[in-house]
């Protein structure tokens, strides 16, 4: 019974969830060359598209509203009331490149508006998802094929509903029949917006990420190759996807580390000739995360 409990504990420990990065964008260059934009606000204003963020500056005459969440001060996407002229509805879109989404993928981003007291003009942001071949939205109220409303920030356009510090929002993909080529879109959508409207000021979006949670076994299969298995003397481990292997542990069924190697490159050979025959676990630490796989020693 003690051995069974130890083995169960070890498996639970090795089964920690990792994540495979599907798309990551920090907007160091904005807009990214692989993203597209579409402003359906009519008539278009003097700043019709999403733009590189305006950071703060020691000179108050040229200072922007705020710095980025991470990275260089201007490394975020901004959009503002000048998307449209006069007092009209703003519908200003920016789209990711095509990505393959599946149920369980986690989409996250950070957003904020200007500092407290600096505005009484509410903002609203939507994150929508459509198939890769989805029809583009038409008109300032249409959403085209982007019918999945994943996140909506400040849907009621209140003066306190949009965060004025960088705040993370997340969405877990659901409802897809299988892995599906898709696009994710941000829509700055504000009625009664514009320079003379009652709503719309300035928002930023930063640190966009799509992660795919994986068990350590799935993570291992995705990022490493191991052979031979079963093994008699030496097992070879090779990294995929540009990963750098930092260390490798061989762990017995009682959770004890019986071999540990520090690496620092994309390949490693582990000599297991001195181990007794049986089942072991190989735990690989890399710059992309931790992967674990079962190995049989003959």
PEKA-V26453 format. One record per backbone hydrogen bond with DSSP energy under -0.5 kcal/mol. NH is the residue of the N-H (numbers start at 0). CO is the residue of the C=O. If there is no record, write none. Layout:
<<NH/CO> <NH/CO>>
This chain:
<<4/0> <5/1> <6/2> <7/3> <8/4> <9/5> <10/6> <11/7> <12/8> <13/9> <14/10> <15/12> <17/213> <19/211> <20/18> <21/19> <21/209> <22/209> <24/207> <34/31> <35/94> <37/92> <39/37> <39/90> <41/88> <44/82> <46/81> <50/77> <52/73> <52/75> <54/52> <59/57> <61/58> <62/58> <63/54> <65/53> <67/72> <74/71> <75/73> <76/204> <77/50> <78/202> <80/200> <82/79> <83/80> <84/42> <87/85> <87/192> <89/189> <91/187> <92/37> <92/90> <93/185> <94/35> <95/183> <98/181> <100/98> <100/179> <103/172> <104/101> <105/210> <106/104> <106/170> <107/208> <108/168> <109/205> <110/166> <111/203> <112/162> <113/201> <117/114> <121/119> <124/152> <125/186> <126/150> <127/125> <127/184> <128/147> <129/182> <131/180> <133/130> <141/137> <144/134> <145/142> <146/144> <147/128> <148/146> <149/126> <149/147> <150/126> <152/124> <153/151> <156/153> <160/157> <166/110> <168/108> <170/106> <172/104> <172/170> <179/100> <181/98> <182/129> <184/127> <185/93> <186/125> <187/91> <188/123> <188/186> <189/89> <189/187> <192/87> <192/189> <194/83> <195/85> <196/85> <196/193> <198/191> <199/121> <202/78> <203/111> <204/76> <205/109> <207/24> <208/107> <209/22> <210/105> <211/19> <212/103> <212/210> <213/17> <218/214> <219/215> <220/216> <221/217> <222/218> <223/219> <224/237> <226/235> <229/295> <230/295> <234/269> <235/226> <236/267> <237/224> <238/265> <239/222> <242/239> <244/242> <244/264> <245/284> <246/284> <247/260> <248/282> <249/258> <250/248> <250/280> <251/255> <254/251> <257/249> <257/255> <258/249> <260/247> <262/245> <263/244> <264/244> <267/236> <269/234> <270/268> <271/232> <271/269> <272/232> <274/271> <277/296> <279/294> <280/250> <281/292> <282/248> <282/280> <283/281> <283/290> <284/246> <284/282> <285/283> <285/288> <286/243> <288/285> <290/283> <291/215> <292/281> <294/279> <296/277> <296/294> <297/230> <297/295>>
